Amino acid sequence: MSPKAEAYTSVPQKDAETIAIMDMGEPDKENNGEKTVAPNDTIELKPKMTLLNGVTVIVGSIIGSGIFVSPSGVLMNTGSVNMALVVWITSGIFSMIGAYCYAELGCMIKKTGADYAYIMVALGDFLAFIRLWVECMIIRPCTVAIVALTFSIYAVKYFFPECDPPDEAVRILAASCICILAFVNCWDVSWATAVQDIFTYAKLLALFIIIATGIVQLGRGKTENFNWDDTESDFTRIALSFYSGLFAYNGWNYLNFVIEELQDPVKNLPKAIAISIILVTVVYVLTNIAFYTTLSVPEVLGSEAVAVTFAERLYGPFAFLIPVFVAMSTFGGVNGILLTSSRLFYAGACEGQMPEILSMIQVSKMTPAPAVIVVALLSLGYLCSSDIFALINYVGFATWISIGLAVLCLPWLRWKHPEWNRPLKVNLIFPILYIIATIFITIVPMIAKPKETGIGVVIILTGVPVYFLFVAWRNKPVFIRKFLGGVTVCLQKLFVVVTPPKKAV
């Protein structure tokens, strides 16, 4: 697909056989308060999200499980506390640069789907599909599984204070978390954003309590753990530590995935990104400092739940509050990822690169219900493994290849289409630095962990035959088209969904 020469100001949708303009008449009195579609109301995603909602989506998506899981993963590969703090600060700066680049792309190409949409416009169908495949098959469902597992570990920690909780119980609770939040996201976007707001405040409160405790500990002179002792000399191990650090920041680009639902995106997207990334970086660094005022390197490495160990050492009978807050934090993280991930599936379907049913909107709730359900089902599949750090390695490799490719679109579009309207224009040094750093954190770990990265490459390459068989091959036999059409109609009736109208470019 060749990029169109005109500036993007709205979202081009896939052609639909019928435009879903619903004339439902007066609401039915027997509907018991059920929300119905107003006469001549268009079935489409609505811009209901304010600047505050945008900030809570980003902060809520970033601060999920990472800050509570990744301290061990970072320290494991750096060896010393001071080097671990350097990795956390560098990861925050790296994420800020990426978010800055995404702000320009998001203000220029206002398409649901974020980097998938940017690659589609700049580099064409094939690379966009590979990006979509990696994100949908690995990154998003795997991330949901990681955060849901962390929620479960912290939620049941109180009931198993002296031992590890049963693996089956942890996974069942994680599955329940995913199912409940999938229902919320199918039912109403307002419900989903309300959940996001409430649980974002809860997780920030938990982190502020930990940070305040750390400040008190520093005032008492608890600085013996802050040193460079045993710093890892293997350069590849330091590079691997960035997978855990950057995993904790994963989610800074999630607001771009729901840009259609953000009010005044040109104004609110850059503001939301700036506020969120700065807030998260400061909170993460101060939280790590707080942990290390009390816990030594062996204690952090030996703890599956660092925040719980920290609380048990300092809070006495009130230590149970921290696992509760952490569970709330990760619960909100699952919600934010489900909310944004479903819009990626929706965007892919609108471009004809995913099954058509995923491009449809529930007629009364105005939510992409089929896409939400598919994300939830894939996430449940990843719960077959409860090895969080192995999952993080798979996610890290795939994530940074994909995001680096999306950032490459920025200088490419500057060269190919300098005439496009750019409400925000970043200095080209930032995408160049980001691309160089992305190459570093993907190539070096391939040397250190060839097995994990090899599996990641194989999973990415499985998208190639899928593309040519299901996307590029358009002249399929009639019986296949009839079968697929019949399945789509059945699912459409089951979910009561319709294809949204095509918007003018």
C-alpha positions as CSV (number, residue, x, y, z in Angstrom):
1,M,0.0,0.0,0.0
2,S,1.5,3.3,-1.0
3,P,1.1,6.1,1.6
4,K,-1.3,8.8,0.6
5,A,0.1,12.3,0.0
6,E,-2.5,14.3,2.0
7,A,-2.1,15.1,5.6
8,Y,-3.9,12.8,8.0
9,T,-6.5,14.6,10.1
10,S,-8.9,11.7,10.9
11,V,-9.1,7.9,10.8
12,P,-9.8,6.2,7.5
13,Q,-11.8,3.0,8.2
14,K,-12.2,-0.1,6.1
15,D,-15.0,0.1,3.5
16,A,-18.1,-1.4,4.9
17,E,-21.0,-2.9,2.9
18,T,-23.4,-0.9,4.9
19,I,-23.0,2.3,6.9
20,A,-24.2,1.7,10.4
21,I,-26.5,4.6,11.0
22,M,-29.0,3.4,13.5
23,D,-32.5,4.8,13.8
24,M,-33.8,3.1,16.9
25,G,-36.7,5.5,17.7
26,E,-37.6,6.2,21.3
27,P,-35.9,4.2,24.0
28,D,-38.0,1.2,25.1
29,K,-39.5,1.7,28.6
30,E,-39.0,-2.0,29.3
31,N,-35.3,-1.6,28.8
32,N,-34.8,-1.0,32.6
33,G,-32.5,1.9,32.1
34,E,-30.5,0.2,29.4
35,K,-28.6,2.7,27.3
36,T,-29.8,2.7,23.7
37,V,-28.6,4.3,20.5
38,A,-30.2,7.7,19.8
39,P,-31.9,8.2,16.5
40,N,-29.3,8.7,13.7
41,D,-26.4,8.2,16.1
42,T,-23.4,6.8,14.3
43,I,-22.0,3.5,15.6
44,E,-18.3,4.4,16.2
45,L,-15.7,5.0,19.0
46,K,-16.6,8.1,20.9
47,P,-14.1,10.8,22.2
48,K,-15.0,10.5,25.9
49,M,-11.5,10.7,27.4
50,T,-10.3,13.9,29.0
51,L,-6.6,14.9,29.6
52,L,-6.9,13.5,33.2
53,N,-8.2,10.2,31.7
54,G,-5.3,10.2,29.3
55,V,-2.8,10.6,32.1
56,T,-4.4,7.9,34.1
57,V,-4.4,5.5,31.1
58,I,-0.7,6.0,30.6
59,V,0.3,6.0,34.3
60,G,-2.1,3.2,35.0
61,S,-0.7,1.1,32.1
62,I,2.9,1.8,33.0
63,I,2.7,1.3,36.7
64,G,1.4,-2.2,36.7
65,S,3.7,-5.0,37.8
66,G,7.0,-3.7,36.6
67,I,8.1,-1.7,39.6
68,F,7.2,-4.6,41.9
69,V,8.8,-7.4,39.8
70,S,11.6,-5.7,37.9
71,P,13.9,-4.5,40.8
72,S,15.0,-8.1,41.1
73,G,15.4,-8.5,37.3
74,V,17.5,-5.3,37.0
75,L,19.7,-6.1,40.0
76,M,20.2,-9.7,38.9
77,N,22.0,-8.4,35.7
78,T,23.8,-5.3,37.1
79,G,25.2,-6.8,40.3
80,S,25.2,-3.5,42.3
81,V,22.6,-1.1,43.6
82,N,24.2,2.0,42.0
83,M,24.3,0.4,38.6
84,A,20.7,-0.7,39.0
85,L,19.7,2.9,39.7
86,V,21.6,4.0,36.6
87,V,19.6,1.5,34.5
88,W,16.3,2.7,36.0
89,I,17.1,6.4,35.2
90,T,18.4,5.6,31.7
91,S,15.3,3.5,31.0
92,G,13.1,6.5,32.0
93,I,15.1,8.9,29.7
94,F,14.9,6.3,26.9
95,S,11.1,6.1,27.3
96,M,10.8,9.9,27.4
97,I,12.6,10.1,24.0
98,G,10.4,7.5,22.5
99,A,7.3,9.1,23.9
100,Y,8.4,12.5,22.5
101,C,8.8,10.9,19.0
102,Y,5.4,9.2,19.3
103,A,3.8,12.5,20.2
104,E,4.7,13.9,16.8
105,L,3.5,10.8,15.0
106,G,0.2,10.7,17.0
107,C,-0.6,14.4,16.3
108,M,0.1,13.9,12.6
109,I,-1.6,10.5,12.0
110,K,-4.7,10.4,14.2
111,K,-5.4,6.7,13.7
112,T,-6.3,4.2,16.3
113,G,-3.6,1.6,16.4
114,A,-0.6,3.8,17.2
115,D,2.7,2.4,15.9
116,Y,0.9,-0.1,13.7
117,A,-0.9,2.7,12.0
118,Y,2.3,4.7,11.6
119,I,4.1,1.7,10.0
120,M,1.1,1.1,7.7
121,V,1.3,4.7,6.5
122,A,5.0,5.0,6.2
123,L,6.3,1.5,5.3
124,G,3.4,-0.3,3.8
125,D,1.1,-3.3,4.5
126,F,3.7,-6.1,5.0
127,L,5.8,-4.5,7.8
128,A,2.7,-3.2,9.4
129,F,1.2,-6.7,9.5
130,I,4.4,-8.1,11.0
131,R,4.2,-5.4,13.7
132,L,0.5,-6.2,14.3
133,W,1.3,-9.9,14.5
134,V,4.1,-9.5,17.0
135,E,2.0,-7.1,19.1
136,C,-1.1,-9.2,19.0
137,M,0.4,-12.7,19.4
138,I,3.2,-11.9,21.8
139,I,3.5,-8.5,23.4
140,R,0.0,-7.6,24.5
141,P,-1.4,-10.9,25.7
142,C,1.9,-11.8,27.3
143,T,2.0,-8.5,29.1
144,V,-1.5,-9.0,30.4
145,A,-0.6,-12.4,31.6
146,I,2.5,-11.1,33.4
147,V,0.6,-8.3,35.2
148,A,-2.3,-10.6,36.1
149,L,0.1,-13.1,37.5
150,T,1.8,-10.4,39.6
151,F,-1.7,-9.3,40.8
152,S,-2.4,-12.9,41.9
153,I,0.9,-13.4,43.7
154,Y,0.4,-10.2,45.8
155,A,-3.3,-10.8,46.3
156,V,-2.8,-14.3,47.9
157,K,0.5,-13.4,49.7
158,Y,-1.4,-12.6,52.9
159,F,-2.9,-16.1,53.0
160,F,0.6,-17.7,52.5
161,P,2.9,-15.6,54.6
162,E,5.5,-18.4,55.2
163,C,5.6,-20.1,51.8
164,D,4.9,-19.6,48.1
165,P,1.3,-19.8,47.1
166,P,0.1,-22.8,45.0
167,D,0.9,-22.3,41.3
168,E,-2.6,-23.4,40.3
169,A,-4.3,-20.9,42.7
170,V,-2.2,-18.1,41.4
171,R,-3.1,-18.8,37.8
172,I,-6.8,-19.3,38.5
173,L,-7.0,-15.9,40.2
174,A,-5.1,-14.3,37.3
175,A,-7.6,-15.8,34.9
176,S,-10.5,-14.4,37.0
177,C,-8.9,-11.0,37.0
178,I,-8.6,-11.0,33.2
179,C,-12.2,-12.2,32.7
180,I,-13.7,-9.6,35.1
181,L,-11.9,-6.7,33.4
182,A,-12.7,-8.0,29.9
183,F,-16.4,-7.8,30.9
184,V,-15.9,-4.2,32.2
185,N,-14.2,-3.2,28.9
186,C,-16.9,-4.8,26.9
187,W,-19.7,-3.1,28.9
188,D,-18.7,0.6,28.8
189,V,-15.7,2.7,28.1
190,S,-16.7,5.0,31.0
191,W,-16.6,2.0,33.4
192,A,-13.1,1.1,32.1
193,T,-11.8,4.6,32.5
194,A,-13.4,4.9,36.0
195,V,-11.6,1.6,37.0
196,Q,-8.4,3.1,35.5
197,D,-8.7,6.3,37.5
198,I,-9.5,4.7,40.8
199,F,-6.7,2.1,40.7
200,T,-4.2,4.6,39.4
201,Y,-4.7,6.7,42.5
202,A,-4.4,3.6,44.6
203,K,-1.1,2.5,43.1
204,L,0.3,6.0,43.4
205,L,-0.7,6.1,47.1
206,A,1.1,2.8,47.7
207,L,4.2,4.1,46.0
208,F,4.1,7.4,47.8
209,I,3.9,5.5,51.1
210,I,7.0,3.5,50.2
211,I,8.8,6.6,49.0
212,A,8.0,8.5,52.2
213,T,9.3,5.6,54.2
214,G,12.5,5.6,52.1
215,I,13.0,9.3,52.8
216,V,12.7,8.6,56.6
217,Q,15.2,5.8,56.2
218,L,17.7,8.0,54.4
219,G,17.3,10.6,57.2
220,R,18.4,7.8,59.6
221,G,21.5,7.3,57.6
222,K,20.5,4.0,55.9
223,T,22.8,4.3,52.9
224,E,25.1,1.3,53.3
225,N,23.6,-0.5,50.3
226,F,24.3,2.3,47.8
227,N,27.6,1.3,46.3
228,W,29.2,-0.1,43.2
229,D,30.3,-3.4,44.8
230,D,30.1,-6.5,42.6
231,T,29.0,-4.4,39.5
232,E,28.6,-6.8,36.6
233,S,31.6,-6.5,34.2
234,D,29.9,-8.5,31.4
235,F,28.5,-5.8,29.0
236,T,25.9,-8.2,27.6
237,R,24.4,-8.7,31.1
238,I,24.1,-4.9,31.6
239,A,22.2,-4.8,28.3
240,L,19.9,-7.6,29.5
241,S,19.1,-5.6,32.6
242,F,17.4,-3.0,30.4
243,Y,14.8,-5.6,29.4
244,S,13.6,-5.6,33.0
245,G,14.0,-1.9,33.4
246,L,12.2,-1.0,30.2
247,F,9.5,-3.6,30.8
248,A,8.6,-1.6,33.9
249,Y,8.1,1.5,31.7
250,N,6.2,-0.4,29.0
251,G,3.0,1.3,28.3
252,W,4.1,4.9,27.6
253,N,2.8,4.6,24.1
254,Y,-0.6,3.2,25.0
255,L,-2.6,6.4,24.8
256,N,-1.7,6.6,21.1
257,F,-3.7,3.4,20.7
258,V,-7.0,5.0,21.8
259,I,-6.4,8.4,20.2
260,E,-9.9,8.3,18.5
261,E,-11.4,8.3,22.0
262,L,-9.3,11.2,23.3
263,Q,-10.8,14.7,23.3
264,D,-8.7,17.3,21.4
265,P,-5.8,14.9,20.8
266,V,-3.5,17.5,19.3
267,K,-3.6,19.4,22.6
268,N,-4.0,16.6,25.1
269,L,-1.8,13.8,23.7
270,P,1.6,15.6,24.1
271,K,0.5,17.0,27.5
272,A,-0.6,13.6,28.8
273,I,2.6,11.9,27.6
274,A,4.9,14.6,29.2
275,I,3.1,14.6,32.5
276,S,2.9,10.8,32.7
277,I,6.5,9.9,31.8
278,I,8.1,12.5,34.1
279,L,5.8,11.4,37.0
280,V,6.5,7.7,36.4
281,T,10.3,8.2,36.1
282,V,10.5,10.2,39.3
283,V,8.3,7.7,41.2
284,Y,10.2,4.6,39.9
285,V,13.7,6.0,40.9
286,L,12.5,7.1,44.3
287,T,10.8,3.8,44.9
288,N,13.9,1.9,44.1
289,I,15.9,4.1,46.4
290,A,13.4,3.4,49.2
291,F,13.7,-0.4,48.7
292,Y,17.5,-0.3,48.9
293,T,17.5,1.8,52.1
294,T,16.2,-1.3,53.9
295,L,16.9,-4.4,51.7
296,S,20.3,-5.7,50.8
297,V,21.2,-7.1,47.4
298,P,20.7,-10.8,48.5
299,E,17.3,-9.8,50.1
300,V,16.1,-8.2,46.9
301,L,17.3,-11.1,44.7
302,G,15.7,-13.6,47.0
303,S,12.3,-11.9,47.1
304,E,9.5,-12.7,44.7
305,A,7.5,-9.8,46.0
306,V,10.0,-7.0,46.9
307,A,7.4,-4.5,48.2
308,V,6.0,-7.2,50.6
309,T,9.4,-8.0,52.0
310,F,10.0,-4.2,52.4
311,A,6.7,-3.8,54.2
312,E,7.3,-6.8,56.5
313,R,10.6,-5.3,57.6
314,L,9.2,-1.8,58.4
315,Y,5.4,-1.7,58.9
316,G,4.7,-4.3,61.5
317,P,1.0,-5.2,61.8
318,F,0.2,-2.8,58.9
319,A,2.4,-4.7,56.5
320,F,-0.7,-6.3,54.9
321,L,-1.7,-2.9,53.4
322,I,1.2,-3.0,50.9
323,P,0.2,-6.3,49.2
324,V,-3.4,-4.9,49.0
325,F,-2.2,-1.7,47.3
326,V,0.1,-3.6,45.0
327,A,-2.7,-6.0,44.0
328,M,-4.9,-2.9,43.2
329,S,-2.0,-1.5,41.2
330,T,-1.6,-4.5,39.0
331,F,-5.4,-5.0,38.7
332,G,-5.5,-1.5,37.2
333,G,-2.6,-2.3,35.0
334,V,-4.4,-5.3,33.5
335,N,-7.4,-3.0,32.8
336,G,-5.3,-0.3,31.1
337,I,-3.6,-2.9,28.8
338,L,-6.9,-4.6,27.9
339,L,-8.4,-1.2,27.1
340,T,-5.7,-0.2,24.7
341,S,-4.8,-3.6,23.3
342,S,-8.3,-4.2,22.0
343,R,-8.1,-1.0,20.0
344,L,-5.0,-2.4,18.2
345,F,-7.0,-5.5,17.2
346,Y,-9.8,-3.2,16.1
347,A,-7.4,-1.0,14.0
348,G,-5.9,-4.0,12.3
349,A,-9.3,-5.3,11.4
350,C,-10.4,-1.9,10.0
351,E,-7.4,-2.1,7.7
352,G,-8.4,-5.6,6.6
353,Q,-5.4,-7.4,8.3
354,M,-7.4,-9.1,11.0
355,P,-10.8,-10.9,10.9
356,E,-13.6,-8.5,10.0
357,I,-15.5,-9.3,13.2
358,L,-12.8,-7.5,15.2
359,S,-13.6,-4.2,13.4
360,M,-17.1,-4.1,14.7
361,I,-18.6,-2.0,17.5
362,Q,-21.3,-3.1,20.0
363,V,-24.4,-1.2,19.0
364,S,-25.6,-0.1,22.5
365,K,-22.3,0.0,24.4
366,M,-20.1,1.6,21.7
367,T,-17.2,-0.7,22.6
368,P,-15.1,-3.0,20.4
369,A,-16.4,-6.0,22.3
370,P,-15.1,-8.8,19.9
371,A,-11.6,-7.3,20.0
372,V,-11.6,-7.1,23.9
373,I,-12.7,-10.8,24.1
374,V,-10.0,-12.0,21.7
375,V,-7.3,-10.1,23.7
376,A,-8.6,-11.7,26.9
377,L,-8.6,-15.3,25.4
378,L,-5.0,-14.9,24.1
379,S,-3.9,-13.6,27.5
380,L,-5.5,-16.6,29.2
381,G,-3.4,-18.9,26.9
382,Y,-0.2,-17.3,28.2
383,L,-1.1,-18.3,31.7
384,C,0.0,-21.8,30.9
385,S,3.4,-20.5,32.0
386,S,3.9,-18.8,35.3
387,D,7.6,-18.0,34.8
388,I,7.4,-14.2,34.8
389,F,11.0,-13.4,33.9
390,A,11.0,-15.8,30.9
391,L,7.8,-14.0,29.7
392,I,9.6,-10.6,30.2
393,N,12.5,-11.7,27.9
394,Y,10.1,-12.7,25.1
395,V,8.2,-9.4,25.4
396,G,11.3,-7.3,25.6
397,F,12.9,-8.5,22.4
398,A,9.7,-8.2,20.4
399,T,8.7,-4.9,21.9
400,W,11.8,-2.9,21.2
401,I,12.2,-4.2,17.6
402,S,8.7,-3.1,16.9
403,I,8.9,0.3,18.6
404,G,12.2,1.0,17.0
405,L,10.7,0.4,13.6
406,A,7.8,2.8,14.4
407,V,10.2,5.5,15.5
408,L,12.0,5.0,12.2
409,C,8.8,6.2,10.5
410,L,9.4,9.7,11.9
411,P,12.5,10.6,9.8
412,W,11.2,8.6,6.9
413,L,7.9,10.6,6.7
414,R,9.9,13.9,7.2
415,W,11.8,12.9,4.0
416,K,8.9,11.5,2.0
417,H,6.1,13.9,3.1
418,P,7.6,17.2,4.3
419,E,4.3,18.9,3.3
420,W,2.1,17.0,5.9
421,N,0.8,19.1,8.8
422,R,2.8,18.5,12.0
423,P,1.3,20.3,15.0
424,L,4.3,19.1,17.0
425,K,7.8,18.7,15.4
426,V,10.7,17.1,17.3
427,N,14.4,17.5,16.6
428,L,15.6,14.7,14.4
429,I,18.4,13.9,16.9
430,F,15.9,12.3,19.2
431,P,14.6,9.6,16.8
432,I,18.2,8.9,15.7
433,L,19.4,8.4,19.3
434,Y,16.4,6.2,20.0
435,I,16.9,4.0,16.9
436,I,20.6,3.5,17.8
437,A,19.7,2.6,21.4
438,T,17.1,0.2,20.2
439,I,19.6,-1.6,18.0
440,F,21.9,-1.9,21.1
441,I,19.3,-3.4,23.4
442,T,18.1,-5.9,20.8
443,I,21.4,-7.0,19.3
444,V,23.5,-7.4,22.4
445,P,21.0,-9.6,24.4
446,M,20.8,-11.9,21.3
447,I,24.5,-12.7,22.1
448,A,23.8,-13.2,25.8
449,K,20.5,-15.1,25.5
450,P,20.4,-16.7,22.1
451,K,17.7,-19.3,23.0
452,E,15.1,-16.7,24.2
453,T,15.8,-14.3,21.3
454,G,15.8,-17.2,18.8
455,I,12.3,-18.2,20.0
456,G,11.2,-14.6,19.6
457,V,12.6,-14.4,16.1
458,V,10.8,-17.7,15.1
459,I,7.5,-16.4,16.5
460,I,7.9,-13.1,14.5
461,L,8.7,-15.1,11.3
462,T,5.5,-17.1,11.7
463,G,3.7,-14.0,10.7
464,V,5.2,-14.1,7.1
465,P,3.1,-17.1,5.8
466,V,0.1,-15.9,7.7
467,Y,0.3,-12.6,5.9
468,F,0.6,-14.1,2.4
469,L,-2.1,-16.7,3.1
470,F,-4.7,-14.6,4.8
471,V,-4.0,-11.0,3.9
472,A,-2.1,-10.7,0.6
473,W,-4.1,-13.6,-1.1
474,R,-7.3,-11.7,-1.9
475,N,-8.8,-13.9,-4.6
476,K,-9.7,-16.7,-2.4
477,P,-12.1,-19.4,-3.7
478,V,-15.8,-18.6,-3.4
479,F,-16.5,-21.4,-0.9
480,I,-13.8,-20.1,1.5
481,R,-15.2,-16.5,1.3
482,K,-18.7,-17.8,1.9
483,F,-17.6,-19.8,4.9
484,L,-15.7,-16.9,6.4
485,G,-18.7,-14.6,5.7
486,G,-21.1,-17.0,7.4
487,V,-18.8,-17.2,10.5
488,T,-18.6,-13.4,10.6
489,V,-22.4,-13.0,10.4
490,C,-23.0,-15.6,13.2
491,L,-20.5,-13.8,15.5
492,Q,-22.0,-10.5,14.5
493,K,-25.5,-11.7,15.7
494,L,-24.0,-13.2,18.9
495,F,-22.3,-10.0,20.0
496,V,-24.8,-7.6,18.4
497,V,-22.1,-5.6,16.6
498,V,-21.9,-3.7,13.4
499,T,-19.1,-2.3,11.2
500,P,-18.5,1.5,11.9
501,P,-18.9,3.9,9.1
502,K,-16.0,5.0,7.0
503,K,-14.7,8.4,8.0
504,A,-13.4,10.9,5.5
505,V,-9.7,11.4,5.3
